[in-house]
Amino acid sequence: MEDREIIQQLQQASQGLLWLSESDYPFEIIYWQEKNPIIEEKLLQNSDKNSDKTIETITLESFFKSATREQDWHDRTEKEEVRRYQTLVKLLQEKLTDVKVYRVGEIEIDVYILGKTESGAICGLSTKVVET
């Protein structure tokens, strides 16, 4: 599958979804065509964070854990959103390899969900999380 198709599928799957934390942020597409970049350096460049900021790496599953679990108290809209997040996670798992979630900074955290395409490019999504 071509990278362009993966980007289109990620755009479609994430369109209108907001990552809920103390503030709600949309998802944006990330695509780095260069092969084997030093991801941590690129993240610090992209996130306007000082190089002394920490980068935490977590699994895709742990990041999306609460968003992909349907609860008894969810209404119809919330259940549909859970299904959309489940679809998004499945898409990331099926279309990208070595997917990791990088959290850059503290309090207002830049989040990057990145993996590799068949061509070796880095592709995924970014959003923000506010944790005070």
N, C-alpha and C positions, 0 to 999 in steps of 0.2 A: 504494500500500500504506500502511496506517495505521501510525503509529509504534508502537502497541501490538503489532502483528504482528512488526515488526522486533525489538523488545525480546524477545519470546517466542522468536524464531528465534535470536537471539544467546545467550539463556540456555540454550537447548537445545544449541546448537553448542559452547558453552564449558563446559558442565556436566561436572565431573570432570577437566577439563584443569588441569594445574599448569604454570606457567611455571618452567622449571628454570634456576636460576642457583646461587649458593652457598647459597641457600635456595630452597625451592619455595613458590610463592604461587599461589592460585587467581585466577581472573578475576572481576571484579565489573562489573555493568552501570552505565554512566553515561548519564544522560538529563537534558539541560537544555532545558527548553521555551522559555526566552526566546530571542528572535531576535537573531542577531548579537552574542553576548556577546564581550567581549574575552577570548579563550580563555586567554591567558597569566595574566591577573589571576585568573580563576576557578581555574586550576590551582594557583596559589600559595595561594589561600584554602583549597582542598580538601586540599592536601597538607601543611599545617602547616609549610611551609618559609618561611624568611625571604625577603623580597622581593629580597635580594641573591643568592639562589640562581640558578644558571643554568638555563635551559630549553633543551634541545637538541631540535631537530626532525629526525626522520629519516623515510624512506619506510616504508610498510607492508611492502614487499618486503624491504628490508634488515633490518628488525626480525625478521621471521619466517623469514629465509633458512635458518638451520640447522634450524628446527623443521619445515619443509616439504620438506626433501630426504631422500629415502630413501637409506640407506647399505647397502652389501653386507653389513655385519656386523650389521645390525638383525635382531632376532628378530621373531616374529609380532606380539607386543604393541607393540613399537616401530614397526613398519610401520603398524599400525592407528592409532597415535597420530599419525604423520606424515599419514595420510589425514584424520584429524580436523582437524589444523591446516590442511591444504589446503582442506578444506570451510569452515572458519572464515574464512580469508582470502578465499575466493571470495564468501562471504556478505557480508563487509564491503565488498568491491569492488562487488558488484552492488546492494546495498541502500542504500549511503551514497555521497555525493559528497564530493570534496575530503578524502579520508581522509589523516590524518597521524598520526604517532606522536610524542608529546611525552615527553621524559625530564626529570624535575624532581629536582634534587639530585645528590648525589655519594655514593658507597658504597652507601647504602640508597636506591635510586632509585625514585621513583613514576613509573609508566609509564601513559600515557593514549593509547589508540588511538581517535581521534575523527573523525567525519565528520558530514555534514549529511543529514537526512532530507528527503523531499519537502516537508514542512511548514516546513522551515527550522530545526528543532530540532537540537541537537547530541546525538549518540548514539554509543555505542561501549562500550569496555571499559577497565578499569584493572587493573593488577597491580603487583607490585613486583619489582625486580631488585636483588640484592646483588652488588656488584663491589668486592672489596678489593685 
